[in-house]
Amino acid sequence: MSQRTEKVSSLIKQIIATELTHLPESAYLTVTNVEVSPDLRQATVWVGVFSKSDEEATNLFKSVETAQNRLQAAVARGLTTKFTPKLNFKPDSSGAYAEDITRLIKGL
């Protein structure tokens, strides 16, 4: 990743994290990572969802997808680049994976 894409990635992460605080579900959501393409036209936003059930996690992630247009507009306002990256949201399951590993280690 170049220095420019890292800066854009960091800025997008900050903008989206701030915008997510306006959602009622914000206590259960976090932006874990943002990957920006080298041409700055695409950005993958990894969203961590904290919930006790898979169904609840799915519903929480759907609220992020529902707010996609508002989040895209916020990023467009916050960036001064020639192009605004198109945001693609993906659920980050690394937290659940870490919990599974911890549970397995404790079971040994």
DOMARSE-987408 format. One record per residue (C-alpha): residue number from 1; residue in one letter; x, y negated, z negated. Coordinates in Angstrom, 1 decimal, decimal comma. Each point is the difference from the previous one (the first is absolute). Example, Ala and Ser with C-alpha at 12.3 -4.5 7.8 and 13.67 -1.06 7.14 Angstrom:
+------+-------+--------+--------+--------+
! zaza ! lumfi !   east !  north !     up !
+------+-------+--------+--------+--------+
!    1 !     a !   12,3 !    4,5 !   -7,8 !
!    2 !     s !    1,4 !   -3,4 !    0,7 !
+------+-------+--------+--------+--------+
END
This chain:
+------+-------+--------+--------+--------+
! zaza ! lumfi !   east !  north !     up !
+------+-------+--------+--------+--------+
!    1 !     m !    0,0 !    0,0 !    0,0 !
!    2 !     s !    1,3 !   -3,4 !    0,9 !
!    3 !     q !    0,2 !   -2,9 !   -2,4 !
!    4 !     r !   -2,9 !   -1,7 !    1,8 !
!    5 !     t !   -2,3 !    3,0 !   -0,1 !
!    6 !     e !    0,8 !    0,4 !   -3,7 !
!    7 !     k !   -1,0 !   -3,6 !   -0,7 !
!    8 !     v !   -3,2 !    0,3 !    2,0 !
!    9 !     s !   -0,8 !    3,3 !   -1,8 !
!   10 !     s !    0,5 !   -1,6 !   -3,4 !
!   11 !     l !   -2,1 !   -3,0 !    0,8 !
!   12 !     i !   -2,8 !    2,2 !    1,4 !
!   13 !     k !    0,1 !    2,1 !   -3,2 !
!   14 !     q !   -0,3 !   -3,2 !   -2,2 !
!   15 !     i !   -2,9 !   -1,4 !    2,1 !
!   16 !     i !   -2,0 !    3,2 !    0,0 !
!   17 !     a !    0,7 !    0,7 !   -3,7 !
!   18 !     t !   -1,3 !   -3,5 !   -0,8 !
!   19 !     e !   -3,1 !    0,5 !    2,2 !
!   20 !     l !   -0,8 !    3,4 !   -1,6 !
!   21 !     t !   -0,4 !   -1,7 !   -3,3 !
!   22 !     h !   -3,2 !   -1,6 !    1,3 !
!   23 !     l !   -1,6 !    3,5 !    0,5 !
!   24 !     p !   -2,0 !    1,3 !   -2,9 !
!   25 !     e !    2,0 !    3,3 !    0,2 !
!   26 !     s !    3,3 !   -1,9 !   -0,3 !
!   27 !     a !    0,9 !    1,6 !   -3,4 !
!   28 !     y !    0,3 !    3,4 !    1,9 !
!   29 !     l !    2,0 !   -1,1 !    3,0 !
!   30 !     t !    3,6 !   -0,9 !    0,7 !
!   31 !     v !    2,1 !   -0,6 !    3,1 !
!   32 !     t !    2,9 !    2,4 !   -0,2 !
!   33 !     n !    1,7 !   -0,7 !    3,3 !
!   34 !     v !   -0,2 !   -1,8 !    3,3 !
!   35 !     e !    1,8 !    1,2 !    3,1 !
!   36 !     v !    0,2 !   -2,5 !    2,9 !
!   37 !     s !    0,9 !    1,0 !    3,6 !
!   38 !     p !    3,1 !   -1,6 !    1,4 !
!   39 !     d !   -2,0 !   -2,1 !    2,4 !
!   40 !     l !   -2,2 !   -1,2 !   -2,9 !
!   41 !     r !   -3,2 !    1,0 !    1,7 !
!   42 !     q !   -1,0 !    2,9 !   -2,3 !
!   43 !     a !    0,1 !    0,4 !   -3,7 !
!   44 !     t !   -0,9 !    3,0 !   -2,1 !
!   45 !     v !   -1,2 !   -0,8 !   -3,5 !
!   46 !     w !    0,2 !    2,7 !   -2,6 !
!   47 !     v !   -2,6 !   -0,4 !   -2,6 !
!   48 !     g !    0,2 !    1,9 !   -3,3 !
!   49 !     v !   -3,4 !    0,9 !   -1,6 !
!   50 !     f !   -0,2 !    0,9 !   -3,7 !
!   51 !     s !   -3,0 !    2,1 !   -0,7 !
!   52 !     k !   -1,0 !    3,3 !   -1,8 !
!   53 !     s !   -1,7 !    1,6 !    3,0 !
!   54 !     d !    0,6 !    0,4 !    3,7 !
!   55 !     e !   -3,5 !   -1,3 !    0,8 !
!   56 !     e !    0,6 !   -3,1 !   -2,0 !
!   57 !     a !    3,4 !   -0,6 !    1,6 !
!   58 !     t !   -1,6 !    0,4 !    3,4 !
!   59 !     n !   -2,7 !   -2,6 !   -0,8 !
!   60 !     l !    2,6 !   -2,4 !   -1,4 !
!   61 !     f !    2,1 !    0,3 !    3,1 !
!   62 !     k !   -3,1 !   -0,6 !    2,2 !
!   63 !     s !   -0,4 !   -3,3 !   -1,8 !
!   64 !     v !    3,4 !   -1,0 !    1,3 !
!   65 !     e !   -0,9 !    1,0 !    3,5 !
!   66 !     t !   -3,2 !   -2,0 !   -0,3 !
!   67 !     a !    2,0 !   -3,1 !   -0,9 !
!   68 !     q !    2,5 !    0,6 !    2,9 !
!   69 !     n !   -1,2 !   -3,1 !    2,0 !
!   70 !     r !    0,3 !   -2,3 !   -3,0 !
!   71 !     l !    3,5 !    1,4 !   -0,8 !
!   72 !     q !    1,0 !   -0,4 !    3,7 !
!   73 !     a !   -1,1 !   -3,6 !   -0,1 !
!   74 !     a !    1,9 !   -0,7 !   -3,2 !
!   75 !     v !    3,2 !    1,4 !    1,5 !
!   76 !     a !   -0,5 !   -2,1 !    3,1 !
!   77 !     r !   -0,3 !   -3,1 !   -2,2 !
!   78 !     g !    3,0 !    0,9 !   -2,1 !
!   79 !     l !    2,5 !    0,8 !    2,8 !
!   80 !     t !    1,7 !   -2,4 !    2,3 !
!   81 !     t !    1,0 !    2,6 !    2,6 !
!   82 !     k !   -0,9 !   -0,2 !    3,6 !
!   83 !     f !   -2,1 !    3,2 !   -0,3 !
!   84 !     t !   -2,0 !    1,2 !   -3,0 !
!   85 !     p !    0,5 !    3,8 !   -0,5 !
!   86 !     k !   -3,1 !    2,1 !    0,3 !
!   87 !     l !   -0,5 !    1,6 !   -3,4 !
!   88 !     n !   -0,5 !    3,8 !   -0,4 !
!   89 !     f !   -0,9 !    1,2 !   -3,5 !
!   90 !     k !    1,0 !    3,4 !   -1,2 !
!   91 !     p !   -0,5 !    1,5 !   -3,5 !
!   92 !     d !    3,2 !    0,6 !   -2,0 !
!   93 !     s !   -0,2 !    3,3 !   -1,7 !
!   94 !     s !    3,5 !   -0,1 !   -1,6 !
!   95 !     g !   -1,5 !   -0,7 !   -3,4 !
!   96 !     a !   -2,1 !    3,2 !    0,1 !
!   97 !     y !    3,0 !    1,9 !    1,3 !
!   98 !     a !    2,1 !   -1,2 !   -2,9 !
!   99 !     e !   -2,7 !    1,0 !   -2,5 !
!  100 !     d !   -0,1 !    3,5 !    1,5 !
!  101 !     i !    3,8 !    0,4 !   -0,2 !
!  102 !     t !    0,0 !   -1,2 !   -3,6 !
!  103 !     r !   -2,7 !    2,4 !   -0,9 !
!  104 !     l !    1,9 !    2,9 !    1,6 !
!  105 !     i !    3,2 !   -0,9 !   -1,8 !
!  106 !     k !   -1,8 !   -0,2 !   -3,4 !
!  107 !     g !   -1,5 !    3,4 !    0,8 !
!  108 !     l !    3,5 !    1,7 !    0,2 !
+------+-------+--------+--------+--------+
END
